[in-house]
Amino acid sequence: MYSTLASMRDETYAAFQRKLLPTVPPDAVIGVRTPQLRALAKQMLKNGAAEGFLSELPHAYFDENQLHAFILSEMKDFDVCITAVEAFLPYIDNWATCDQLSPKAFKKSPERLLPFIDVWLASDKTYTVRFGVGILMQHFLDERFSPEYPEKVAAVSSDEYYINMMIAWYFATALAKQYKSVLPFIEKRVLPAWTHNKAIQKARESLRITPEQKEYLNSLKVKQ
């Protein structure tokens, strides 16, 4: 797979990516642009090459992990997809691959994800936890929303930057979509100070939050 990806290398893009991926060794970044990886993922699923590649864990390169995530994201069978996602999650080592893993299969039966989400949130793997929070944000902040979901996110305790940033992002998005239900989490200061303030900052950057709401949220910031 390396030779295929290396033939698509864009060194300028690789240099740009390395700056954004502090958890990835610089020499593990080949520099293949996302549209090319997505197209390759679809091609591999079509020609049958995906199955063999998915079994080759762990991958040596960031771009291979990205390709893996894009293949899983194209899957439409929930049972096949969730098994493959569970196998892949322990090997994710960066925020980009974590956040770009968004399987189409999950959109059809998101309620089936709930038992898995509980396990992911309790994981000792940074990006497994981040993925669990992200899935709650993606699939359970609209018509499937329940106050128990932000409770689950607020209960996550971690010193990891990439987990706490996702928690802040979750609460900012939740404020934009479910303001009345989620505001008490901010008013009661249930989150650690850094995460609490970051959630407020991100919410105040949202176009879906009214000026009055932004002003009130700003008054709820805490000193660190």
C-alpha positions in Angstrom: 0.0 0.0 0.0 2.9 2.3 0.7 4.0 2.5 -3.0 0.4 3.3 -4.0 0.2 6.1 -1.5 3.7 7.4 -2.1 2.8 7.8 -5.8 0.2 10.4 -4.7 2.5 12.2 -2.3 2.3 16.0 -2.1 5.3 17.1 0.0 3.9 20.6 0.6 0.7 19.1 2.0 2.8 16.6 4.0 4.7 19.5 5.7 1.4 21.2 6.4 -0.1 18.1 8.0 2.9 17.4 10.2 2.4 20.7 11.9 -1.2 19.7 12.8 -0.4 16.2 14.0 1.9 16.4 17.0 1.1 12.9 18.1 2.2 11.4 14.8 5.9 10.9 13.9 6.8 13.2 11.0 8.2 10.4 8.9 4.8 8.6 9.2 3.1 11.3 7.2 3.2 10.6 3.4 1.2 13.6 2.4 -1.8 12.3 0.3 -4.7 14.7 0.1 -8.1 13.7 1.5 -10.0 13.6 -1.8 -7.5 11.1 -3.2 -7.8 8.9 -0.1 -11.6 9.0 -0.3 -11.5 8.0 -3.9 -9.1 5.2 -3.2 -11.2 3.9 -0.4 -14.3 3.7 -2.7 -12.2 2.0 -5.4 -10.9 -0.6 -2.9 -14.3 -1.4 -1.6 -15.5 -1.8 -5.2 -12.6 -4.0 -6.4 -12.4 -6.2 -3.2 -9.1 -4.9 -2.0 -10.4 -3.3 1.1 -10.9 -6.5 3.2 -7.2 -7.5 3.0 -6.1 -4.0 3.8 -8.4 -3.7 6.8 -6.8 -6.8 8.3 -3.3 -5.3 8.1 -3.2 -3.6 11.6 -1.4 -1.7 12.8 -0.5 0.5 9.9 2.8 2.2 9.7 1.6 5.5 8.1 -0.9 8.2 9.0 -2.2 8.1 5.5 -2.9 4.4 5.8 -4.9 5.1 8.9 -6.8 7.8 7.1 -7.5 5.4 4.2 -8.7 2.8 6.7 -11.1 5.4 8.3 -12.5 6.3 4.9 -13.1 2.7 4.0 -15.0 2.1 7.2 -16.9 5.4 6.7 -18.2 4.0 3.3 -19.6 0.8 4.8 -23.3 0.4 4.9 -23.8 -2.9 6.8 -23.9 -2.1 10.5 -22.7 -5.4 11.9 -19.8 -5.7 9.5 -18.9 -2.0 10.1 -19.1 -2.0 13.9 -16.8 -5.1 14.1 -14.3 -3.4 11.9 -14.5 -0.1 13.9 -14.0 -2.0 17.2 -10.9 -3.6 15.7 -9.5 -0.3 14.4 -10.2 2.1 17.4 -7.2 0.9 19.6 -4.8 1.8 16.8 -6.0 5.4 16.1 -3.2 7.7 17.3 -4.4 11.2 16.2 -7.4 13.5 16.2 -7.8 13.7 12.5 -8.3 10.0 11.8 -10.5 9.8 14.9 -12.8 12.7 13.7 -12.9 11.6 10.1 -14.2 8.1 11.0 -17.9 8.6 10.4 -19.5 5.4 9.1 -22.6 5.7 6.9 -23.8 2.4 8.5 -24.3 4.3 11.8 -26.8 6.7 10.4 -29.3 4.0 9.7 -29.4 2.5 13.2 -27.8 4.9 15.6 -29.7 3.5 18.6 -27.6 0.3 18.2 -24.5 2.3 19.0 -25.5 3.2 22.6 -24.0 0.0 24.3 -20.8 0.5 22.3 -20.6 4.2 23.2 -20.7 3.4 26.9 -17.7 1.0 26.4 -15.8 3.6 24.4 -16.3 6.4 27.0 -14.9 4.1 29.6 -11.8 3.2 27.5 -8.2 3.9 28.6 -7.5 4.8 24.9 -7.5 8.6 24.2 -9.0 8.4 20.8 -11.5 5.7 21.6 -13.0 8.0 24.2 -12.8 11.0 21.8 -14.6 8.9 19.2 -17.4 8.0 21.7 -18.0 11.6 22.5 -17.9 12.5 18.9 -20.5 9.8 18.0 -22.8 11.2 20.7 -22.4 14.6 19.3 -23.0 13.5 15.7 -26.1 11.2 16.2 -27.7 12.2 19.5 -28.1 15.9 19.7 -31.2 16.3 17.5 -34.4 14.2 17.6 -32.7 11.4 19.5 -31.4 13.7 22.3 -31.9 12.8 25.9 -30.3 14.6 29.0 -28.7 11.4 29.9 -26.2 11.8 27.0 -24.6 15.0 28.2 -24.5 13.4 31.6 -22.4 10.6 30.2 -20.0 13.1 28.5 -19.7 15.2 31.7 -18.8 12.0 33.6 -15.7 11.4 31.5 -12.7 12.3 33.6 -9.4 12.8 31.8 -6.2 14.9 31.7 -5.9 14.3 27.9 -6.1 17.4 25.8 -7.7 15.7 22.9 -10.5 14.2 25.1 -11.2 17.5 26.9 -11.3 19.4 23.6 -13.9 17.0 22.2 -15.9 17.3 25.4 -15.8 21.1 25.1 -16.8 20.8 21.4 -19.7 18.5 22.4 -21.1 20.9 25.0 -20.7 23.9 22.7 -22.7 22.0 20.0 -25.2 20.8 22.5 -25.8 24.4 23.7 -26.5 25.4 20.1 -28.9 22.5 19.6 -30.4 21.9 23.0 -29.8 25.1 24.9 -32.3 24.8 27.6 -31.5 21.2 28.4 -27.7 21.7 28.4 -27.4 25.1 30.0 -27.7 23.7 33.6 -24.4 21.7 33.0 -22.7 25.1 32.5 -24.5 26.9 35.2 -23.7 24.2 37.7 -20.1 24.1 36.5 -20.0 20.3 36.3 -17.0 20.3 33.9 -13.3 21.0 34.8 -12.5 24.7 34.5 -10.5 24.5 31.3 -13.1 22.4 29.6 -15.9 24.5 30.9 -14.4 27.7 29.6 -13.5 26.2 26.3 -17.1 25.0 25.8 -18.3 28.5 26.5 -15.7 30.0 24.1 -16.8 27.6 21.3 -20.5 28.2 22.0 -20.0 31.9 21.7 -18.4 31.4 18.3 -21.5 29.7 17.0 -24.0 31.4 14.8 -26.7 29.4 16.3 -26.3 31.0 19.7 -28.1 34.3 20.2 -26.3 37.5 21.3 -28.2 37.4 24.6 -27.2 33.7 25.2 -23.6 34.5 24.3 -23.6 37.3 26.8 -25.0 35.1 29.6 -22.6 32.3 28.8 -19.7 34.7 29.0 -20.8 35.6 32.6 -20.5 31.9 33.5 -16.8 31.6 32.8 -14.7 30.6 35.7 -11.2 31.6 36.8 -8.4 29.1 36.2 
